[in-house]
């Protein structure tokens, strides 16, 4: 039996955060009914066309779902949503601020109509406070949470290369819904879950927040290096490639000097005697390390690091990652059907004994509309009328 077999999730979702969360619920066996706009659907469908004509974001976040199109501004659509929610376990939405309430899907209304329903609302900044009506996109929340201020080089603050605010929020939507399902199973009580992107990403900002709040100064931007631990970052080798390494303690520093740099005298050098001194003298230490690495190619440098049991990594491109030998060796890819043919998808990261995650097709826009409407008891004449009037 799949962990969430028999659980139905109805989601009015768009972009990344909630679709990312509900896809993971689908991975565990939940039935996820995705409500999309008529004609255009979830706007993430149109971010790009790189995956055989489909959007990379949409492919990532929407496998194993059923797509139904509804014009939620048309009053007739409420009949459909109400029928869906009568049999649903979870309702989740990430519409613009206030939109769910204006459409009649606010938490108070839904709690009264569907007392057993778990309701999850994701917003940018929360349902109260001066920012409650402010629009929120990933980059903007990264800015507000301070992530951009600690990412990049000393000269240039940068956003992260992935949708960190969306992913953080999606993970708390996912875990929050799992927690609510478990609580309802134990107590019989449903609940309303509220999550904001700012607070979700804020949880991930714990180290720099505490550092700044209690020291009175902001962490420095250090590019691909650690802000306070050194050596911990990138170093160029003689073949023009970059190797990353990280030291965590004095035992590793000793091995690094002896076996990697072959400069044992550096162990007791007063300029590098502890992490604070190495951090203070990082420019000098970097030049010393790279003076050794310039006589090695990247493979030779990694071989020395491995022998000394020093943590290291190659600087892979995303194309390198797509062909990563570790993922290949562990059979971590699976072909998933889509409207444009099979697409290679990474299996979910949680490996659970006795359970194979669901990895079904990525839906076409509105692919399951008529099927779901008939399940809800609507007849052909009504469905045809709604097609003509633009309800579906």
C-alpha positions in Angstrom: 0.0 0.0 0.0 1.3 3.5 -0.9 1.7 5.8 2.1 -1.0 8.3 0.9 -3.2 5.9 -1.0 -6.8 7.0 -0.7 -5.9 10.6 0.1 -7.3 13.2 -2.3 -5.8 16.6 -2.7 -7.5 19.4 -4.5 -5.1 22.2 -5.4 -5.7 25.6 -6.9 -2.0 26.0 -7.7 0.4 27.9 -9.9 4.1 28.6 -10.5 6.4 26.5 -8.3 5.9 26.4 -4.5 2.5 24.6 -4.2 3.0 22.5 -7.3 6.3 21.3 -5.9 4.6 20.3 -2.7 1.7 18.5 -4.2 3.9 16.6 -6.6 5.6 15.1 -3.6 2.2 14.2 -2.2 1.5 12.5 -5.5 4.8 10.7 -5.3 3.5 9.1 -2.1 0.3 7.9 -3.7 -2.1 10.8 -3.1 -4.6 11.7 -5.8 -3.8 15.3 -6.8 -6.5 17.1 -8.7 -4.9 20.3 -10.2 -7.3 23.1 -11.0 -6.0 25.3 -13.8 -7.2 28.3 -15.7 -9.2 27.6 -18.9 -7.2 28.2 -22.1 -3.8 29.1 -20.5 -3.6 26.9 -17.4 -0.9 27.2 -14.8 1.4 30.0 -16.1 4.5 27.8 -15.3 3.5 25.8 -18.4 4.8 28.7 -20.4 8.0 29.7 -18.7 10.2 28.0 -21.4 10.0 25.2 -24.0 13.2 23.4 -23.3 11.9 19.9 -22.5 10.7 18.7 -25.9 8.6 21.9 -26.1 7.4 21.8 -22.5 8.5 24.0 -19.6 11.3 22.7 -17.4 9.6 24.1 -14.3 6.2 22.5 -15.2 7.8 19.1 -16.0 9.6 19.2 -12.6 6.6 20.0 -10.5 3.6 18.3 -12.0 3.9 14.6 -12.8 1.3 12.2 -11.5 -1.4 14.8 -11.3 -4.9 15.1 -12.9 -5.6 18.5 -14.6 -9.0 20.0 -14.7 -9.7 23.4 -16.2 -12.1 25.8 -14.5 -12.9 29.5 -14.8 -13.1 30.2 -11.1 -14.6 33.6 -11.7 -17.7 32.0 -13.2 -20.2 31.2 -10.4 -21.0 27.9 -12.0 -17.5 26.7 -11.3 -18.3 26.7 -7.5 -20.6 23.7 -8.1 -17.6 21.7 -9.4 -15.2 22.8 -6.6 -17.8 22.1 -3.9 -18.3 18.6 -5.3 -14.6 18.0 -5.4 -14.1 19.2 -1.8 -16.9 17.0 -0.5 -14.7 14.0 -1.1 -11.3 15.6 -0.7 -9.0 15.3 2.3 -6.8 18.4 1.5 -7.4 21.7 -0.1 -4.3 23.8 -0.9 -4.0 27.1 -2.8 -1.4 29.8 -3.6 -3.5 32.4 -5.3 -2.8 36.1 -5.2 -3.4 37.8 -1.8 -7.2 37.8 -1.1 -8.2 36.0 -4.2 -9.3 32.8 -2.5 -11.6 34.8 -0.2 -13.1 36.8 -3.0 -13.9 33.5 -4.9 -15.5 32.0 -1.8 -12.7 29.7 -0.8 -11.5 31.4 2.3 -10.6 29.2 5.3 -13.6 30.3 7.4 -16.1 29.5 4.7 -14.5 26.1 3.8 -14.2 25.1 7.5 -18.0 25.5 8.0 -18.9 23.7 4.7 -16.3 20.9 5.0 -15.4 20.4 8.6 -13.1 17.3 7.9 -11.1 19.1 5.2 -7.5 20.1 5.8 -7.0 23.6 4.4 -3.6 24.9 3.5 -2.9 28.5 2.3 0.4 29.6 1.0 1.1 33.4 0.7 4.1 35.5 0.1 4.3 37.3 3.4 1.5 36.0 5.6 -2.2 36.7 6.1 -1.6 39.6 8.5 0.8 42.5 8.8 1.8 45.4 6.5 3.1 43.1 3.8 0.0 40.9 3.6 -1.2 42.3 0.3 2.2 42.6 -1.3 2.9 40.4 -4.4 5.7 37.9 -3.9 7.9 36.2 -6.4 10.9 34.0 -5.7 13.6 36.7 -6.3 11.7 39.3 -4.4 11.3 37.0 -1.3 15.0 36.1 -1.6 15.7 39.8 -1.3 13.4 40.4 1.6 14.7 37.5 3.5 18.3 38.6 3.1 19.4 35.7 1.0 20.6 37.8 -1.9 22.7 39.9 0.6 24.8 36.9 1.6 25.0 35.3 -1.8 27.5 36.3 -4.5 30.9 37.9 -4.5 32.0 40.8 -2.3 31.2 43.2 -5.1 28.0 41.6 -6.5 25.0 40.4 -4.5 23.3 37.5 -6.3 20.1 35.5 -6.2 20.5 31.7 -5.9 20.5 29.8 -9.2 17.4 27.9 -8.1 14.0 29.0 -6.7 15.1 28.8 -3.1 12.1 30.8 -1.7 9.6 28.6 -3.7 11.3 25.4 -2.7 11.5 26.3 1.0 7.8 27.2 1.0 6.9 24.1 -0.9 8.8 21.9 1.5 6.8 23.3 4.5 3.5 23.0 2.6 4.4 19.3 2.0 5.5 18.6 5.6 2.7 20.7 7.0 0.1 18.7 5.1 1.7 15.4 6.1 1.6 16.5 9.8 -2.1 17.6 9.5 -3.0 14.2 8.0 -1.3 12.4 10.8 -2.9 14.6 13.4 -6.4 14.0 11.8 -5.8 10.3 11.8 -4.9 10.3 15.5 -7.4 12.9 16.8 -10.1 13.1 14.2 -9.6 16.9 14.0 -8.9 18.8 10.9 -7.0 22.0 10.7 -6.0 25.1 8.8 -2.4 25.5 7.8 -0.9 28.9 7.0 2.6 29.2 5.4 4.4 32.2 4.0 7.3 32.2 1.7 9.1 34.8 3.7 8.9 32.8 7.0 9.8 29.5 5.2 12.9 31.0 3.7 13.6 32.8 6.9 13.9 29.5 8.7 16.7 28.6 6.2 18.4 31.9 7.0 19.1 30.9 10.6 22.9 31.0 10.6 23.4 34.4 8.9 20.4 35.8 10.9 21.9 34.8 14.3 25.3 35.9 13.2 24.1 39.4 12.2 21.6 39.8 15.0 24.1 39.1 17.8 27.3 40.4 16.3 25.9 43.6 14.9 27.5 43.0 11.5 26.4 41.2 8.4 28.2 38.1 7.1 30.4 38.9 4.1 29.7 37.6 0.6 32.4 35.2 -0.2 31.4 33.8 -3.6 31.9 30.0 -3.6 33.8 30.1 -0.3 32.4 29.7 3.2 31.9 33.0 5.0 33.7 32.0 8.2 35.5 28.7 7.7 38.8 28.4 5.7 40.0 26.7 3.6 36.5 25.9 2.4 35.7 26.7 -1.2 37.2 26.7 -4.7 40.8 26.3 -5.8 42.2 26.4 -9.4 44.3 23.5 -10.7 47.0 23.3 -13.4 44.6 22.0 -16.0 42.4 25.1 -15.7 39.7 23.2 -13.8 38.4 24.0 -10.3 38.3 21.7 -7.3 36.3 22.5 -4.2 37.4 21.3 -0.7 36.4 21.9 2.9 38.2 21.6 6.2 36.2 21.4 9.4 38.7 20.9 12.2 42.4 20.8 13.2 42.9 17.1 12.5 41.9 17.7 8.9 44.2 20.8 8.7 47.1 18.7 9.8 46.4 16.0 7.2 45.9 18.6 4.5 49.3 20.2 5.2 51.1 16.9 5.4 49.5 14.8 2.6 47.9 17.3 0.2 50.1 20.4 0.2 53.2 18.4 1.4 54.1 21.4 3.5 54.0 20.2 7.1 55.6 23.4 8.4 52.3 25.2 7.8 50.7 23.1 10.6 52.3 25.3 13.2 52.6 28.5 11.2 51.2 31.2 13.5 49.3 32.7 10.6 47.2 29.5 10.2 47.2 28.0 13.7 43.4 27.9 14.0 40.4 28.6 11.8 40.1 32.2 12.9 43.7 32.9 11.8 43.2 31.0 8.6 40.0 32.9 7.9 41.8 36.2 8.6 44.7 35.3 6.2 42.6 33.6 3.6 44.1 35.5 0.6 47.6 34.4 1.6 46.5 30.8 2.3 44.6 30.6 -1.0 47.8 31.6 -2.9 49.8 29.0 -1.0 47.3 26.2 -1.8 47.0 27.2 -5.5 50.8 27.4 -5.8 50.7 23.6 -5.0 47.6 22.9 -7.1 49.1 24.6 -10.2 51.5 21.7 -10.5 48.6 19.2 -10.4 45.6 18.6 -12.7 42.2 18.4 -11.1 42.2 14.6 -11.0 45.6 14.5 -9.2 44.4 17.1 -6.7 41.3 15.1 -5.9 43.4 11.9 -5.6 45.5 13.6 -3.0 42.4 14.9 -1.1 40.8 11.5 -1.2 43.9 9.8 0.2 44.0 12.4 3.0 40.3 11.9 3.7 39.6 15.6 2.9 36.1 16.4 1.7 36.1 17.5 -2.0 34.1 18.0 -5.1 34.4 18.8 -8.8 32.7 21.9 -10.1 30.0 20.1 -12.2 27.8 21.8 -14.8 24.2 20.9 -14.8 24.8 18.8 -17.9 27.5 17.0 -15.8 24.9 16.4 -13.1 22.4 15.0 -15.6 25.0 12.3 -16.3 26.5 12.0 -12.8 28.1 8.6 -12.4 26.8 8.2 -8.8 23.2 8.7 -9.9 23.7 6.3 -12.8 25.2 3.7 -10.6 22.3 3.9 -8.1 19.7 3.8 -10.9 18.2 7.1 -9.8 16.5 8.1 -13.1 13.2 6.9 -14.5 11.3 7.6 -17.7 8.0 9.5 -17.1 5.3 9.8 -19.7 4.2 13.2 -20.9 2.2 14.7 -23.8 5.5 15.0 -25.8 6.9 11.6 -25.0 8.9 10.1 -22.2 11.0 12.4 -20.1 13.9 11.4 -17.9 13.1 12.3 -14.3 15.1 12.0 -11.1 13.5 9.6 -8.6 12.3 11.2 -5.2 15.2 11.4 -2.7 13.5 9.5 0.1 14.1 5.7 -0.4 11.7 3.7 1.8 11.9 0.0 2.1 8.8 -1.7 0.6 7.6 1.4 -1.2 8.1 2.5 -4.8 7.2 6.1 -5.4 4.5 7.0 -8.0 6.0 8.5 -11.1 3.1 8.8 -13.5 2.5 11.1 -16.5 2.7 14.9 -16.7 -0.8 16.0 -17.7 -1.9 18.0 -20.6 -3.9 21.1 -19.8 -7.5 20.0 -18.9 -6.7 16.3 -19.8 -8.9 15.0 -17.0 -11.7 17.6 -17.0 -14.6 15.5 -18.4 -13.5 12.4 -16.5 -13.5 14.3 -13.1 -16.8 16.1 -13.9 -18.5 12.8 -14.6 -17.1 11.3 -11.4 -18.7 14.3 -9.6 -22.1 13.4 -11.1 -22.3 16.1 -13.8 -24.0 14.9 -17.0 -23.1 15.4 -20.7 -25.6 18.2 -21.3 -24.2 20.2 -18.4 -20.6 19.6 -19.4 -21.4 20.6 -23.0 -23.1 23.8 -21.8 -20.1 24.6 -19.6 -17.7 24.1 -22.5 -19.8 26.5 -24.6 -20.0 29.2 -21.9 -16.3 28.9 -20.9 -16.8 27.5 -17.4 -14.4 24.7 -18.2 
